[in-house]
Amino acid sequence: MTQQAKGRPNGRRNRKKPYYIFTYSQSMSVIASTIIGVGVLTLPRSSTADAHQYGWVAVLIALLISIAAVLLIGKLCARFPGKTLVELCRELLGSKKHPWVGNVLSFPIILLYTAFWLIVTGLVARTFGEVVVTAVLVNTPLEVIVGTMLFLCFYFSFYDSEVVARVNEVLLVIVVVPVLFISVSAYQNAKFEYIMPLFPTMHLMGIAMAILPALDTFLGMEIMLMFNSNIKYDKKLLRYQVYGVLLPGIVYLLIVIAGTMSFGYEELSRQSWPTLELIKSVNVPGLILERLEAVFLGVWVAAVFTSAGNWFYCANWSIKKLFGIKKPLWSSLFCYVASYFIAMKVAQNIQELFYYLEMIGYIGIVVAGVLPLCLLLLSMVRKMDGRKAESGEKEASVHEAS
């Protein structure tokens, strides 16, 4: 082989790999799998603490607000086709003459999203560990359980977005079908007087106070800001993304109503893991499964992994984009250490864990609703719409070809 042949660059290796484009069902699955997580176990308690028997009304209102939020994020992402959150913010806040302005102004926004994803990953892993230690592996150290879950997220972050989409698509079916079956089965012990009267008249303030905790459990659609490079938006895709919020909403509504009609809001609001207690009271016909909570926890592991894994993946991805890191090992190691530190050192007991989950939920409302709205309005003011540029390029190419 000659020296010239040796020094010749490999065209296949240097060629930039195109982004994988999600299908409609994969877009729906990524959103739904991220939303369905630890909220399945805690939502009945947090929604009925203030709203009492009308906790399901707060969940329904939170579902409608979340649908509006996912449409808002979809409209924003559609204006910047093929751009991740990092590229979107830099282009929107910068200019062609001075691109450094966009880098500077977008830095705190991207850092806020990254910090939120890392914190929520750590808190979700800690919640997972607390449940497993309490219900199943009583003698296993909490550090081992949390570290194992975060290691799965760490390993997950090395794969392409195509693998992420396929994993979410497969696990969503495995999670939703058993959870829906268990939720419907829980109605065998229902007492309708616990949820009466159906129409709230004198408890509107309590319902309003319960909406924010309910909104916390619907967080997850904001990750589509990072996966925007893998999506081509149209009306049908937006409809499927709405389904991605609607599916967890139906599951949450069924669980909250079943819990309220089984225990009553007084007892429900005093339980740490009300859904787990609800499942223990369910009897499967024919005694096929004597301990149904074991099946539920097995399914719930997959639900927690998709939630924590997707948030971990987006945090790692944004760090790589923000600092231009070529090797994913270093950014993944940083995310692992940061998430583990947050999981084990921030909350000293379960009461503090619930408090921090509530606080990070309020920040999540900002990153999932307030900031996308501000960015969308700014893009309208600046008249920035990549769809028009793409259509103009297509018309020009067609004109040249003719």
C-alpha positions in Angstrom: 0.0 0.0 0.0 1.4 3.4 -1.0 1.9 6.3 1.4 -0.9 8.2 -0.4 -3.3 5.3 0.1 -2.4 5.1 3.8 -3.1 8.8 4.3 -6.3 8.7 2.4 -9.2 9.4 4.7 -11.9 6.8 5.0 -15.0 8.4 3.6 -17.4 6.0 5.3 -15.8 6.7 8.7 -15.8 10.5 8.4 -19.2 10.7 7.0 -21.6 12.2 9.5 -24.2 9.7 10.6 -27.8 11.0 10.0 -30.1 11.2 13.0 -32.6 8.4 13.3 -36.2 9.6 12.8 -38.7 8.4 15.4 -41.9 6.9 14.2 -45.3 8.2 15.5 -45.6 5.3 18.0 -42.0 5.8 19.2 -42.6 9.5 19.9 -45.6 8.6 21.9 -43.8 5.9 23.7 -40.8 8.1 24.7 -43.2 10.7 26.3 -45.5 8.1 28.0 -42.6 6.0 29.3 -40.9 9.1 30.8 -44.1 10.3 32.5 -45.1 6.9 34.0 -42.7 6.4 36.9 -42.6 6.9 40.7 -45.8 9.0 40.4 -47.8 5.8 40.1 -47.0 5.1 43.8 -47.3 8.6 45.3 -50.0 10.4 43.3 -53.0 9.1 45.2 -51.6 10.5 48.5 -50.4 13.9 47.1 -53.6 14.5 45.1 -56.0 13.8 48.0 -54.0 15.5 50.8 -55.6 18.9 49.8 -58.4 18.0 47.4 -59.8 15.2 49.6 -62.2 13.0 47.6 -61.8 15.4 44.6 -58.2 14.4 44.0 -59.3 12.9 40.7 -60.5 16.3 39.6 -57.0 17.8 40.2 -55.5 15.0 38.2 -57.9 15.6 35.4 -57.1 19.4 35.3 -53.3 18.6 35.4 -53.8 16.2 32.5 -55.4 19.0 30.4 -52.6 21.4 31.3 -50.0 18.8 30.3 -51.7 18.2 27.0 -51.5 22.0 26.4 -47.8 21.9 27.4 -46.9 19.1 25.0 -48.6 21.0 22.1 -46.7 24.1 23.1 -43.4 22.2 23.0 -44.4 20.6 19.7 -45.1 24.0 18.2 -41.7 25.3 19.4 -39.8 22.3 18.1 -41.5 22.5 14.7 -40.1 25.9 14.2 -36.5 24.6 14.5 -36.5 21.2 12.6 -33.5 19.0 13.4 -32.3 21.1 16.3 -31.7 19.8 19.8 -32.3 22.0 22.8 -28.7 23.3 22.8 -28.8 24.2 19.1 -32.3 25.6 19.3 -31.5 28.0 22.2 -28.2 29.1 20.6 -29.9 29.9 17.3 -32.9 31.6 18.9 -30.9 33.8 21.3 -28.0 34.6 19.0 -27.4 36.1 15.6 -25.5 35.2 12.4 -23.1 38.1 12.9 -22.4 37.4 16.5 -23.0 33.7 17.2 -21.1 34.0 20.6 -24.1 36.0 21.9 -26.3 32.9 21.5 -23.7 30.7 23.3 -23.6 33.1 26.3 -27.3 33.7 26.6 -28.3 30.1 26.1 -25.8 28.7 28.6 -27.9 29.3 31.8 -31.1 27.9 30.1 -29.3 24.7 29.0 -27.6 24.4 32.4 -31.0 24.7 34.1 -32.5 21.9 32.0 -29.4 19.7 32.5 -29.4 20.3 36.3 -33.1 19.5 36.4 -32.7 16.2 34.5 -29.8 15.2 36.8 -31.6 16.0 40.0 -34.8 14.3 39.0 -32.9 11.2 37.9 -31.2 11.0 41.4 -34.5 11.5 43.2 -36.3 9.0 41.1 -33.5 6.4 41.8 -33.7 7.2 45.5 -37.5 6.7 45.5 -37.1 3.4 43.7 -34.5 2.3 46.3 -36.8 3.2 49.2 -39.7 1.2 47.8 -37.6 -1.8 47.0 -35.9 -1.8 50.5 -39.3 -1.4 52.2 -41.3 -4.0 50.2 -38.9 -6.6 48.7 -35.2 -6.5 49.5 -35.3 -5.7 53.2 -31.7 -6.7 54.0 -30.1 -5.2 50.9 -28.3 -1.8 51.4 -30.0 1.2 49.8 -26.8 2.3 48.2 -26.6 -1.0 46.2 -30.1 -0.7 44.8 -29.7 3.0 43.9 -26.3 2.4 42.4 -27.5 -0.5 40.3 -30.4 1.5 38.8 -28.1 4.4 38.0 -25.6 2.0 36.4 -28.3 0.9 34.1 -28.9 4.5 33.1 -25.2 5.0 32.7 -25.0 2.0 30.4 -28.1 3.2 28.5 -26.5 6.5 27.7 -23.9 5.0 25.4 -26.4 3.9 22.8 -27.9 5.9 19.9 -31.3 7.5 20.1 -32.7 4.7 17.9 -32.0 2.3 20.7 -33.7 4.6 23.2 -36.8 4.8 21.1 -37.0 1.1 20.6 -36.5 0.3 24.3 -39.2 2.8 25.3 -41.6 1.4 22.6 -41.2 -2.2 23.9 -41.2 -1.5 27.6 -44.3 0.8 27.4 -46.5 -2.2 26.5 -44.9 -4.3 29.2 -45.7 -1.5 31.8 -49.1 -0.2 30.7 -51.0 -3.5 30.2 -50.4 -5.0 33.6 -50.8 -1.6 35.4 -54.2 -1.1 33.6 -55.3 -4.6 34.6 -54.3 -4.1 38.2 -55.9 -0.6 38.3 -59.2 -2.0 37.0 -59.0 -5.0 39.4 -58.7 -2.7 42.3 -62.3 -1.5 41.8 -63.6 -4.8 43.3 -63.2 -3.2 46.8 -64.6 0.2 45.8 -67.1 2.0 47.9 -68.8 4.8 46.0 -69.7 6.8 49.0 -66.0 7.6 49.5 -66.0 9.7 46.3 -69.3 11.4 46.8 -70.5 14.0 45.9 -69.1 13.9 42.4 -69.4 17.7 41.7 -67.2 19.9 43.9 -68.9 23.0 45.1 -67.2 24.1 48.3 -63.7 22.6 47.9 -62.4 24.6 45.0 -59.4 25.9 46.9 -58.3 22.4 47.9 -58.5 21.3 44.3 -56.4 24.3 43.2 -53.7 23.4 45.7 -53.7 19.8 44.5 -53.1 20.7 40.9 -49.4 21.5 41.3 -48.5 18.2 42.9 -50.5 16.4 40.2 -48.6 18.3 37.5 -45.3 17.1 39.0 -46.2 13.5 38.0 -46.8 14.5 34.4 -43.3 15.9 33.9 -41.4 14.2 31.1 -42.6 15.7 27.8 -39.8 18.4 28.0 -37.3 15.7 26.9 -38.7 16.1 23.4 -36.7 19.4 23.2 -33.5 17.2 23.1 -35.0 14.6 20.8 -36.2 17.2 18.4 -33.3 16.3 16.1 -35.0 12.8 15.7 -38.4 14.1 14.9 -40.2 15.5 11.8 -43.3 17.4 13.0 -46.7 17.3 11.4 -50.3 17.2 12.6 -50.4 13.5 13.0 -47.2 13.5 15.1 -48.6 16.1 17.4 -51.7 13.9 17.8 -49.5 11.0 18.8 -47.6 13.1 21.3 -50.9 14.1 22.9 -51.6 10.3 23.2 -48.2 10.0 24.9 -49.6 12.3 27.7 -53.2 11.0 27.6 -52.1 7.3 28.2 -50.4 8.0 31.6 -53.2 10.4 32.4 -55.8 7.6 32.1 -53.6 5.3 34.2 -53.2 8.0 36.9 -56.9 8.8 37.0 -57.9 5.1 37.4 -55.4 4.6 40.2 -56.5 7.8 42.1 -60.2 7.0 41.8 -59.6 3.4 42.8 -57.5 4.4 45.8 -60.0 7.0 47.0 -63.0 4.6 46.7 -61.1 1.8 48.4 -59.6 3.6 51.5 -61.1 7.0 51.6 -59.1 10.2 51.4 -58.3 10.3 55.2 -56.5 7.0 55.2 -55.1 7.5 51.7 -53.3 10.8 52.6 -51.5 9.1 55.5 -49.9 6.3 53.5 -46.4 6.6 52.1 -47.0 4.3 49.1 -50.8 4.2 48.7 -50.8 2.4 45.4 -48.8 -0.4 46.8 -51.3 -0.8 49.7 -54.1 -0.7 47.1 -52.6 -3.6 45.1 -52.2 -5.7 48.3 -55.9 -5.5 48.8 -56.7 -6.8 45.3 -57.7 -10.5 45.0 -57.3 -12.1 41.6 -60.2 -14.4 40.7 -59.1 -18.1 41.2 -56.1 -17.1 43.3 -53.8 -17.3 40.3 -51.6 -14.7 41.9 -51.6 -14.6 45.7 -49.2 -11.6 45.9 -50.1 -9.2 43.2 -47.8 -6.6 44.5 -44.8 -8.7 43.4 -46.0 -8.6 39.8 -46.6 -4.9 40.1 -43.2 -4.1 41.5 -41.6 -6.2 38.7 -43.4 -4.1 36.1 -42.7 -0.9 38.0 -38.9 -1.5 37.8 -39.2 -1.1 34.0 -41.3 2.0 34.4 -38.7 3.6 36.7 -35.9 2.6 34.4 -37.5 4.3 31.3 -38.1 7.5 33.3 -34.7 7.7 35.0 -32.9 6.4 31.8 -34.5 9.0 29.5 -33.7 11.9 31.9 -30.2 10.6 32.4 -29.7 10.3 28.6 -30.9 13.8 27.9 -28.7 15.3 30.7 -25.7 13.4 29.3 -26.5 14.5 25.7 -26.9 18.2 26.7 -23.6 18.2 28.5 -21.9 16.7 25.4 -23.5 19.3 23.2 -22.9 22.2 25.6 -19.2 21.6 26.2 -18.3 19.8 22.9 -17.3 16.5 24.6 -16.3 13.9 22.0 -16.0 10.9 24.3 -19.3 10.0 26.0 -17.5 8.2 28.9 -16.5 11.3 30.7 -19.9 13.0 30.5 -21.7 9.8 31.5 -19.3 9.3 34.5 -20.1 12.9 35.6 -23.8 12.3 35.3 -23.6 9.0 37.2 -21.6 10.6 40.1 -23.8 13.6 40.3 -27.0 11.6 40.2 -25.7 9.2 42.9 -24.6 12.0 45.1 -28.1 13.7 44.8 -29.8 10.4 45.4 -27.9 9.5 48.6 -26.9 12.8 50.2 -29.7 15.3 49.5 -32.5 13.6 51.4 -31.8 12.0 54.8 -35.1 10.3 55.2 -38.3 9.6 53.3 -40.0 12.8 54.5 -37.2 14.9 53.1 -37.4 12.9 49.9 -41.1 13.7 49.4 -40.3 17.4 50.1 -37.5 17.5 47.5 -39.6 15.7 45.0 -42.3 18.4 45.4 -39.8 21.2 45.1 -38.1 19.8 42.0 -41.6 19.3 40.5 -42.2 23.1 40.7 -38.9 23.7 38.8 -40.1 21.1 36.3 -43.2 23.1 35.7 -41.0 26.0 34.7 -38.8 23.9 32.3 -41.8 22.1 30.8 -44.2 25.0 30.5 -42.9 28.5 31.3 -39.6 28.4 29.4 -40.9 26.7 26.2 -43.7 29.4 26.1 -41.2 32.2 26.4 -39.0 30.7 23.7 -42.0 30.2 21.4 -43.1 33.8 21.9 -39.5 35.0 21.2 -39.3 32.9 18.0 -42.6 34.5 16.9 -41.3 38.0 17.7 -38.1 37.4 15.8 -40.0 35.6 13.0 -37.8 32.6 13.1 -39.3 29.5 11.5 -37.1 26.9 9.9 -40.1 25.3 8.2 -40.3 28.3 5.8 -36.6 28.1 5.0 -36.9 24.4 4.3 -39.9 24.9 2.0 -38.0 27.7 0.2 -35.0 25.5 -0.4 -37.2 22.7 -1.8 -38.9 25.1 -4.2 -35.5 26.4 -5.3 -34.2 22.9 -5.9 -37.3 22.0 -7.9 -37.0 25.2 -10.0 -33.3 24.5 -10.7 -34.1 20.9 -11.7 -36.8 22.0 -14.1 
